[in-house]
Amino acid sequence: MTLSEHLLWWRGHYRDRPLDGRWLDIGEDSFQENEHRTHGRHRLPGPVPDWAEDLLRIARAAFIADKYVRRTEAGDGWMRHIHLSVPVTEDERWRSKVVRHELVGLLQILTGDLWNIEFRPLTGHQVSDAMVFPDAPRASEVALFSGGLDSVSWAAARSRASDSRPLLLVMFREIGLLRLQKRVYKAVEELSESRQVTLLQMSQTPRGDGSGRRLETSSRTRGLLYAAGAIRAAAAHGVTTVHIPENGQLALNPPLTPARSAACSTRSVHPRTLSHLNAVVDAVGARHGAVMMINPWAQLTKGEVCAMGRDAGLARSDLEATLSCGKPPTRRKGGPPIANCGVCFPCLVRRSGLLHANGADGTQYEADPWGDDLPFDRGTDWRARQRWLLGRYNLTDLVTDTPLPSATDTVAAFDMIRRGRGELARLLPSVGTLDAADVA
């Protein structure tokens, strides 16, 4: 099958236009928010290095390409061939074979598409001042903060660390759910006895492409965009590590069915994804003090993460107020203003995690997967989960879907998946299907 190539040109400045009509012209105005809210108008204690600005620009370009090139136009309804041209400050460094190999590998694992990326010199571009405040306290830790169980639990645990320097949480605003995100942030802030917990809010909402058609509904590059924003903030603070808290079950995200293999399931915090991203950052930013992305919950199940949040002092009501849904209201067609749908795969893992940690889950869900009135198409994840639990899962299954980096402790990862299967199975006795011991 020959894939038609989609060419997208990210403008470096207003006069930087594509060379011919084959290219789709994209840029900062492809986002709904202006640059004061998305790019530089944050209180940073130091300047952002060029390589970190470049990485965020590349991530934004990839995100827009991911939304503008619709999978319905692909021959198989999924795989696309995307060619990006992005301006960068040190184009020779970005053009190195190592960087291109790692970056293309990263995008292909995330999206399941074929990517070509070319870099050209960034000229005539004025980066917005970052509102540098040299006297502002520099954070000693930076973490992504989504408002979900995993990030809230990590933030709660670190807020109580005996460290005189602040914990910086980088949060991307979820349309319609900002109140929820701020509520759980407040719960974390109140746990801290002496350590300052600061919140850096970012927004990256794509604008329509002018066709009047709905943008691509999948968004596999969203995680890269968020990671690049956190890396940018960490670089300005002089922090060399960014934590992306995600329980090991969803980080590995083993496919429930063959149809969900590879990028058909989210891979934004998969160990191989982080390995590629860290290799890119190390290659372009090492001489300036690169930043490493680490998942601190990689070896823990959802239930174990929930228990960590509980033990850090979060009330059960705080844990239940978090967002875990893979299809929150703004992404659900006609969905009511309830944060968690209750039937998607992340919601099922959430249910099992809270049940494991607290013995009950009082979260308000839109629907129950075992409800008699649930439409057939909305029970897909529940049925797939039951079949997956009834089947055998071995070490070969773990490493064949998306290969793990060589440094990964595969035995520990497999044991974590086994424990997670036991947690998930505890949802099933309520409908008389399976005992947890059968899958552990």
Steps between C-alpha positions, in 0.01 A plus 500: 500500500635841406420773748443853378738737676360794695739795509471756783717812534531666840559873461788652691364854455227670299707525178622142520277333243513160324692482175207363301134408523560139601560605861231568758589822681480462881637701791427668829159614375400133464430514875204674657703663774738787437869472578465686829319195639670214319862579442693744708299719734576305813696606804827319444816551707727474199500504118384201299789345302461492123488120482200490738316764293576293191366182660173668596465641147555154351249347741242766413553442129463123541183550706339721237598256225349218705170693526485642145583179310196279557536125524174452311690617190759221535462188290468274804321759712800542727858532368599834349819629339582840652786725390582793731727796435588684821741793556748462787780714641779243468393318187828310462458343844140403426598357162739247652425135425456420869241771558304424185501126572383542858240766420348307211498185714326691778224631271449164332456322834257766618282515190564191286565724199790558263675830575759704314637808675723761345658789685589842365667801667276716713549858385313825554313356796454683829421272792268664752671609818455237765438756775824397665509573872860437614401536867218247472570173686627218281313173531693190596243267343270517198212264425211484258167549673189398309253485787491121470549251783862423413625858471305615807637212708857579393456872566353423843793279593761752382324799656591357839867448421742687723630733231522875538467557126165490318332213321388621157194333347445555127132473414334512159151637533227254402212694346195483726692332780718780631296523822563132570873536426529799734302323772740206517799735476363682804479168686869439425596854599326465836700184579829684487614613843803704396578435135365740238301330223463715189283445193594594145195489275526452125239473224542338160161473326508453120304732277302366205686465171248712308327207329203501737555130565562344838868455583653155544352348815807301606777703658802280557748792503327682786733335752808620311363854497446491877844350561668767287324772701623352827853458363500865396400611851756271664779634280417856605508395867827310460332171595642193326211258562130520413266244652209369293297300752308214337424162653687216335181333376402793279859592416556155345132482396501138381250460214174334601451364147721469190309796353643720776865418441779758481381860444134389495544531879652810657877484543575850632679380817618161376862429601606494135333836438688658789822335382466664155408837650790495744740410217377799295534743791842366592625541142380859454531635853780312673753779482248739655382265776241267355182385674402137555141376510426236765181316589517455880200265507628265226515196729170560681145395418212747509392371839850537641516858371163577660632362827805728472273800458289391797809450715629843397193650667247536220146446619285244325286786366812661349596179323147457369492859372781431251473452125598166345273474198637441151192679366414790732191710420663720234604187306170315545228561248215664686657401829365650823728701731620194692879466499529121479291294258549182705519259206822577310819305570660771722178523699495123553858512627404793722207305647723204582770722650270686736331177600841349579619799705181605679272198485242708313469760224253784548589680175204632304513334159288562194425128467588157637653249257282220633177702482214340308417829330852558365505521118687210343772716344587658836565162661787417263778560751321305772452195279857518370628527856311187605636301205853622577472395863363158408794440266860429584755781511871418502837668468497463122177699481665778699799551269358429154241775464728801554860396574638616832834681533791268579541645851142412600454241774254282308441262791395788726282647225329165444438459872343847513264406213412178685411698814298743291304214345413386850369848585290515184356157562349625825256705297363188341355307797235773527353350185593143587758458226841418640700471818814711538711193581430360154707770330761588760 
